[in-house]
Amino acid sequence: MDDTRPPPPMEPQECRQRAEDQDLSPSERLIYAVLAVAGELHIIRQQLRKSGR
């Protein structure tokens, strides 16, 4: 049995796509959903910092 996995996603959109992947287990999908939200929040914080807020 070959248990090779793709490299971990680096962008929130990639995490979101994996969170919607019906072939993954519910727990893996949940982890990817949380990572997607965390990545999006990080981007928002960076943009707010740059805008001087």
Secondary structure, DSSP 8 states (H G I E B T S, - for coil): ----------SHHHHHHHHT-TTS-HHHHHHHHHHHHHHHHHHHHHHHHHHT-
